[in-house]
Amino acid sequence: MIKAILMDFNGVITDDEPIQMRAYQTVLKEYGVDLTEEDYYDSLGMDDKTFVAAAFERVAKSVSESDCEEIIQKKTSAWRREVEAKLPLFDGIEDFIEKMARKYTLGIVSMANLSEIEHVLDRADLRRYFSTIVSSADVTKCKPDPEGYDLGFRMIDAVRTSAGHLPMTREECVVIEDSPPGVEAAVKADLQALGVTNTVPADKMRAAGARATAKDLRDWFPESIRLVFATE
């Protein structure tokens, strides 16, 4: 029986991949680094530091730690300006989260920085639905490494057991992801994955290991999750 859901953030809850890309393109241009749309989407699942290093490496350049931190700060500032103008949530995601929270314990596992995650959740009044948040600050390896989802599972299981529930098995936790590296990370952590096609086509999500795919999370209900990912 499914007991918990771990959700990615960018591309699942918040429709901000294009905003992240534009912000990075503008900032990296100041440092003589061009970032194409293909470059950006080939880097899904990376945390900010890994992303910046990869962008410089792609053009045969290196970046100092101080410059990397400065680029990330500038990117976050540019991202925040756009988000302040209009909160980029996927249509119906608030309702989806509320429905799922009635039946399942919810958590977030993302390679975004915590300040961005909390900023959106607080503005959308969604923070109360999530018992745990794993951000880039909590791991040393980004997706497709399973470290984030392994930590997320252990954290959400601890929340449940502290509330008096029995320990979960890995099959009882479903991951919702929008990228192949994220799905791969979930599968490597022995978790089932639902791939939502907000960013990448269904065939690529299934090839990465998604047990099922969703075109629109508004079509899914707690019973849908239970039926598709049943472990009994």
DOSEMI-298234 format. One record per residue (C-alpha): residue in one letter; x, y, z. Coordinates in nm, 2 decimals, padded with zeros to 4 digits, always signed. Layout:
residues N
{residuo->A&px->X&py->Y&pz->Z}
...
END
This chain:
residues 232
{residuo->M&px->+00.00&py->+00.00&pz->+00.00}
{residuo->I&px->+00.14&py->+00.34&pz->-00.10}
{residuo->K&px->+00.20&py->+00.56&pz->+00.21}
{residuo->A&px->+00.41&py->+00.85&pz->+00.10}
{residuo->I&px->+00.50&py->+01.06&pz->-00.21}
{residuo->L&px->+00.82&py->+01.25&pz->-00.27}
{residuo->M&px->+00.79&py->+01.52&pz->-00.53}
{residuo->D&px->+01.05&py->+01.70&pz->-00.73}
{residuo->F&px->+01.01&py->+02.08&pz->-00.73}
{residuo->N&px->+01.12&py->+02.25&pz->-01.05}
{residuo->G&px->+00.91&py->+02.12&pz->-01.34}
{residuo->V&px->+00.66&py->+01.94&pz->-01.11}
{residuo->I&px->+00.53&py->+02.20&pz->-00.86}
{residuo->T&px->+00.66&py->+02.51&pz->-01.02}
{residuo->D&px->+00.67&py->+02.58&pz->-01.39}
{residuo->D&px->+00.99&py->+02.77&pz->-01.38}
{residuo->E&px->+01.24&py->+02.58&pz->-01.60}
{residuo->P&px->+01.21&py->+02.85&pz->-01.87}
{residuo->I&px->+01.27&py->+03.12&pz->-01.60}
{residuo->Q&px->+01.57&py->+02.94&pz->-01.46}
{residuo->M&px->+01.71&py->+02.90&pz->-01.81}
{residuo->R&px->+01.66&py->+03.27&pz->-01.90}
{residuo->A&px->+01.82&py->+03.38&pz->-01.58}
{residuo->Y&px->+02.12&py->+03.16&pz->-01.63}
{residuo->Q&px->+02.16&py->+03.27&pz->-02.00}
{residuo->T&px->+02.16&py->+03.64&pz->-01.89}
{residuo->V&px->+02.41&py->+03.59&pz->-01.61}
{residuo->L&px->+02.64&py->+03.35&pz->-01.78}
{residuo->K&px->+02.66&py->+03.58&pz->-02.08}
{residuo->E&px->+02.83&py->+03.83&pz->-01.85}
{residuo->Y&px->+03.11&py->+03.58&pz->-01.80}
{residuo->G&px->+03.15&py->+03.50&pz->-02.17}
{residuo->V&px->+02.95&py->+03.17&pz->-02.16}
{residuo->D&px->+02.67&py->+03.11&pz->-02.40}
{residuo->L&px->+02.40&py->+02.87&pz->-02.28}
{residuo->T&px->+02.16&py->+02.72&pz->-02.54}
{residuo->E&px->+01.82&py->+02.58&pz->-02.47}
{residuo->E&px->+01.96&py->+02.23&pz->-02.55}
{residuo->D&px->+02.24&py->+02.29&pz->-02.30}
{residuo->Y&px->+02.00&py->+02.38&pz->-02.03}
{residuo->Y&px->+01.77&py->+02.08&pz->-02.08}
{residuo->D&px->+02.06&py->+01.84&pz->-02.11}
{residuo->S&px->+02.15&py->+01.95&pz->-01.75}
{residuo->L&px->+01.83&py->+01.87&pz->-01.58}
{residuo->G&px->+01.88&py->+01.72&pz->-01.23}
{residuo->M&px->+02.19&py->+01.92&pz->-01.16}
{residuo->D&px->+02.23&py->+02.14&pz->-00.86}
{residuo->D&px->+02.34&py->+02.50&pz->-00.92}
{residuo->K&px->+02.71&py->+02.45&pz->-00.86}
{residuo->T&px->+02.73&py->+02.15&pz->-01.08}
{residuo->F&px->+02.53&py->+02.33&pz->-01.35}
{residuo->V&px->+02.76&py->+02.63&pz->-01.35}
{residuo->A&px->+03.07&py->+02.42&pz->-01.36}
{residuo->A&px->+02.93&py->+02.22&pz->-01.65}
{residuo->A&px->+02.84&py->+02.53&pz->-01.84}
{residuo->F&px->+03.20&py->+02.66&pz->-01.82}
{residuo->E&px->+03.34&py->+02.32&pz->-01.90}
{residuo->R&px->+03.12&py->+02.30&pz->-02.21}
{residuo->V&px->+03.31&py->+02.60&pz->-02.35}
{residuo->A&px->+03.65&py->+02.48&pz->-02.23}
{residuo->K&px->+03.67&py->+02.73&pz->-01.94}
{residuo->S&px->+03.70&py->+02.70&pz->-01.57}
{residuo->V&px->+03.52&py->+02.89&pz->-01.30}
{residuo->S&px->+03.65&py->+02.99&pz->-00.95}
{residuo->E&px->+03.45&py->+02.91&pz->-00.65}
{residuo->S&px->+03.39&py->+03.28&pz->-00.58}
{residuo->D&px->+03.27&py->+03.34&pz->-00.93}
{residuo->C&px->+03.05&py->+03.03&pz->-00.92}
{residuo->E&px->+02.88&py->+03.16&pz->-00.60}
{residuo->E&px->+02.84&py->+03.51&pz->-00.75}
{residuo->I&px->+02.67&py->+03.36&pz->-01.06}
{residuo->I&px->+02.43&py->+03.15&pz->-00.86}
{residuo->Q&px->+02.34&py->+03.46&pz->-00.65}
{residuo->K&px->+02.28&py->+03.67&pz->-00.96}
{residuo->K&px->+02.07&py->+03.39&pz->-01.11}
{residuo->T&px->+01.86&py->+03.35&pz->-00.80}
{residuo->S&px->+01.80&py->+03.73&pz->-00.80}
{residuo->A&px->+01.69&py->+03.73&pz->-01.16}
{residuo->W&px->+01.47&py->+03.43&pz->-01.10}
{residuo->R&px->+01.31&py->+03.59&pz->-00.80}
{residuo->R&px->+01.23&py->+03.91&pz->-01.00}
{residuo->E&px->+01.03&py->+03.70&pz->-01.25}
{residuo->V&px->+00.87&py->+03.49&pz->-00.98}
{residuo->E&px->+00.76&py->+03.80&pz->-00.78}
{residuo->A&px->+00.58&py->+03.93&pz->-01.09}
{residuo->K&px->+00.39&py->+03.61&pz->-01.14}
{residuo->L&px->+00.42&py->+03.29&pz->-00.93}
{residuo->P&px->+00.48&py->+03.02&pz->-01.19}
{residuo->L&px->+00.28&py->+02.72&pz->-01.05}
{residuo->F&px->+00.15&py->+02.45&pz->-01.28}
{residuo->D&px->-00.23&py->+02.48&pz->-01.33}
{residuo->G&px->-00.41&py->+02.28&pz->-01.06}
{residuo->I&px->-00.10&py->+02.18&pz->-00.87}
{residuo->E&px->-00.23&py->+02.33&pz->-00.54}
{residuo->D&px->-00.54&py->+02.11&pz->-00.57}
{residuo->F&px->-00.33&py->+01.80&pz->-00.65}
{residuo->I&px->-00.11&py->+01.85&pz->-00.35}
{residuo->E&px->-00.41&py->+01.91&pz->-00.12}
{residuo->K&px->-00.58&py->+01.59&pz->-00.25}
{residuo->M&px->-00.26&py->+01.38&pz->-00.21}
{residuo->A&px->-00.20&py->+01.52&pz->+00.14}
{residuo->R&px->-00.53&py->+01.38&pz->+00.26}
{residuo->K&px->-00.41&py->+01.02&pz->+00.20}
{residuo->Y&px->-00.03&py->+01.03&pz->+00.19}
{residuo->T&px->+00.26&py->+01.18&pz->+00.37}
{residuo->L&px->+00.43&py->+01.43&pz->+00.13}
{residuo->G&px->+00.79&py->+01.54&pz->+00.09}
{residuo->I&px->+01.01&py->+01.73&pz->-00.16}
{residuo->V&px->+01.34&py->+01.61&pz->-00.31}
{residuo->S&px->+01.50&py->+01.88&pz->-00.53}
{residuo->M&px->+01.84&py->+02.00&pz->-00.64}
{residuo->A&px->+01.72&py->+02.36&pz->-00.62}
{residuo->N&px->+01.85&py->+02.57&pz->-00.33}
{residuo->L&px->+01.63&py->+02.58&pz->-00.03}
{residuo->S&px->+01.56&py->+02.96&pz->-00.04}
{residuo->E&px->+01.39&py->+02.92&pz->-00.38}
{residuo->I&px->+01.18&py->+02.62&pz->-00.27}
{residuo->E&px->+01.07&py->+02.79&pz->+00.05}
{residuo->H&px->+01.00&py->+03.12&pz->-00.13}
{residuo->V&px->+00.75&py->+02.95&pz->-00.37}
{residuo->L&px->+00.59&py->+02.73&pz->-00.11}
{residuo->D&px->+00.54&py->+03.02&pz->+00.13}
{residuo->R&px->+00.39&py->+03.24&pz->-00.13}
{residuo->A&px->+00.16&py->+02.97&pz->-00.25}
{residuo->D&px->+00.07&py->+02.86&pz->+00.11}
{residuo->L&px->+00.18&py->+02.50&pz->+00.03}
{residuo->R&px->+00.46&py->+02.46&pz->+00.29}
{residuo->R&px->+00.21&py->+02.31&pz->+00.54}
{residuo->Y&px->+00.15&py->+02.00&pz->+00.32}
{residuo->F&px->+00.51&py->+01.89&pz->+00.31}
{residuo->S&px->+00.66&py->+01.70&pz->+00.61}
{residuo->T&px->+01.02&py->+01.70&pz->+00.47}
{residuo->I&px->+01.23&py->+01.89&pz->+00.22}
{residuo->V&px->+01.56&py->+01.78&pz->+00.07}
{residuo->S&px->+01.74&py->+02.05&pz->-00.12}
{residuo->S&px->+02.08&py->+02.08&pz->-00.28}
{residuo->A&px->+02.23&py->+02.18&pz->+00.06}
{residuo->D&px->+02.15&py->+01.84&pz->+00.20}
{residuo->V&px->+02.34&py->+01.62&pz->-00.05}
{residuo->T&px->+02.69&py->+01.60&pz->-00.21}
{residuo->K&px->+02.58&py->+01.43&pz->-00.53}
{residuo->C&px->+02.30&py->+01.55&pz->-00.77}
{residuo->K&px->+02.06&py->+01.34&pz->-00.97}
{residuo->P&px->+02.08&py->+01.08&pz->-01.12}
{residuo->D&px->+02.27&py->+00.98&pz->-00.81}
{residuo->P&px->+02.02&py->+00.83&pz->-00.56}
{residuo->E&px->+02.15&py->+01.02&pz->-00.26}
{residuo->G&px->+01.87&py->+01.27&pz->-00.25}
{residuo->Y&px->+01.59&py->+01.02&pz->-00.28}
{residuo->D&px->+01.76&py->+00.78&pz->-00.04}
{residuo->L&px->+01.78&py->+01.07&pz->+00.22}
{residuo->G&px->+01.42&py->+01.18&pz->+00.13}
{residuo->F&px->+01.28&py->+00.83&pz->+00.20}
{residuo->R&px->+01.46&py->+00.79&pz->+00.53}
{residuo->M&px->+01.35&py->+01.14&pz->+00.64}
{residuo->I&px->+00.98&py->+01.09&pz->+00.55}
{residuo->D&px->+00.98&py->+00.74&pz->+00.70}
{residuo->A&px->+01.12&py->+00.89&pz->+01.02}
{residuo->V&px->+00.84&py->+01.15&pz->+01.03}
{residuo->R&px->+00.58&py->+00.87&pz->+00.99}
{residuo->T&px->+00.73&py->+00.64&pz->+01.25}
{residuo->S&px->+00.76&py->+00.93&pz->+01.50}
{residuo->A&px->+00.39&py->+00.98&pz->+01.46}
{residuo->G&px->+00.32&py->+00.62&pz->+01.55}
{residuo->H&px->+00.31&py->+00.46&pz->+01.20}
{residuo->L&px->+00.49&py->+00.14&pz->+01.11}
{residuo->P&px->+00.81&py->+00.17&pz->+00.91}
{residuo->M&px->+00.76&py->+00.19&pz->+00.53}
{residuo->T&px->+00.91&py->-00.03&pz->+00.27}
{residuo->R&px->+01.07&py->+00.14&pz->-00.04}
{residuo->E&px->+00.79&py->+00.01&pz->-00.26}
{residuo->E&px->+00.54&py->+00.21&pz->-00.05}
{residuo->C&px->+00.69&py->+00.54&pz->-00.15}
{residuo->V&px->+00.62&py->+00.70&pz->-00.49}
{residuo->V&px->+00.84&py->+00.97&pz->-00.66}
{residuo->I&px->+00.69&py->+01.23&pz->-00.90}
{residuo->E&px->+00.96&py->+01.36&pz->-01.14}
{residuo->D&px->+00.98&py->+01.56&pz->-01.46}
{residuo->S&px->+01.32&py->+01.45&pz->-01.58}
{residuo->P&px->+01.50&py->+01.13&pz->-01.68}
{residuo->P&px->+01.79&py->+01.19&pz->-01.43}
{residuo->G&px->+01.53&py->+01.24&pz->-01.15}
{residuo->V&px->+01.35&py->+00.92&pz->-01.25}
{residuo->E&px->+01.69&py->+00.73&pz->-01.26}
{residuo->A&px->+01.77&py->+00.86&pz->-00.91}
{residuo->A&px->+01.44&py->+00.74&pz->-00.78}
{residuo->V&px->+01.48&py->+00.40&pz->-00.93}
{residuo->K&px->+01.83&py->+00.36&pz->-00.80}
{residuo->A&px->+01.70&py->+00.44&pz->-00.45}
{residuo->D&px->+01.45&py->+00.15&pz->-00.50}
{residuo->L&px->+01.15&py->+00.38&pz->-00.52}
{residuo->Q&px->+00.87&py->+00.37&pz->-00.78}
{residuo->A&px->+00.84&py->+00.67&pz->-01.01}
{residuo->L&px->+00.56&py->+00.86&pz->-01.19}
{residuo->G&px->+00.70&py->+01.07&pz->-01.47}
{residuo->V&px->+00.50&py->+01.39&pz->-01.54}
{residuo->T&px->+00.57&py->+01.51&pz->-01.90}
{residuo->N&px->+00.59&py->+01.88&pz->-01.82}
{residuo->T&px->+00.95&py->+01.89&pz->-01.95}
{residuo->V&px->+01.04&py->+01.57&pz->-02.12}
{residuo->P&px->+00.83&py->+01.33&pz->-02.34}
{residuo->A&px->+00.68&py->+01.02&pz->-02.20}
{residuo->D&px->+00.90&py->+00.77&pz->-02.39}
{residuo->K&px->+01.21&py->+00.92&pz->-02.23}
{residuo->M&px->+01.06&py->+00.91&pz->-01.89}
{residuo->R&px->+00.97&py->+00.54&pz->-01.93}
{residuo->A&px->+01.31&py->+00.46&pz->-02.07}
{residuo->A&px->+01.46&py->+00.61&pz->-01.75}
{residuo->G&px->+01.25&py->+00.37&pz->-01.54}
{residuo->A&px->+00.92&py->+00.55&pz->-01.47}
{residuo->R&px->+00.65&py->+00.29&pz->-01.40}
{residuo->A&px->+00.38&py->+00.53&pz->-01.53}
{residuo->T&px->+00.36&py->+00.87&pz->-01.69}
{residuo->A&px->+00.12&py->+01.16&pz->-01.65}
{residuo->K&px->+00.04&py->+01.43&pz->-01.90}
{residuo->D&px->-00.14&py->+01.64&pz->-01.64}
{residuo->L&px->-00.13&py->+01.58&pz->-01.26}
{residuo->R&px->-00.49&py->+01.71&pz->-01.24}
{residuo->D&px->-00.60&py->+01.38&pz->-01.39}
{residuo->W&px->-00.46&py->+01.19&pz->-01.09}
{residuo->F&px->-00.63&py->+01.12&pz->-00.76}
{residuo->P&px->-00.51&py->+00.94&pz->-00.44}
{residuo->E&px->-00.70&py->+00.63&pz->-00.57}
{residuo->S&px->-00.51&py->+00.65&pz->-00.90}
{residuo->I&px->-00.18&py->+00.64&pz->-00.72}
{residuo->R&px->-00.29&py->+00.34&pz->-00.51}
{residuo->L&px->-00.41&py->+00.14&pz->-00.81}
{residuo->V&px->-00.12&py->+00.21&pz->-01.04}
{residuo->F&px->+00.15&py->+00.17&pz->-00.78}
{residuo->A&px->-00.01&py->-00.10&pz->-00.57}
{residuo->T&px->+00.24&py->-00.32&pz->-00.39}
{residuo->E&px->+00.00&py->-00.59&pz->-00.27}
END
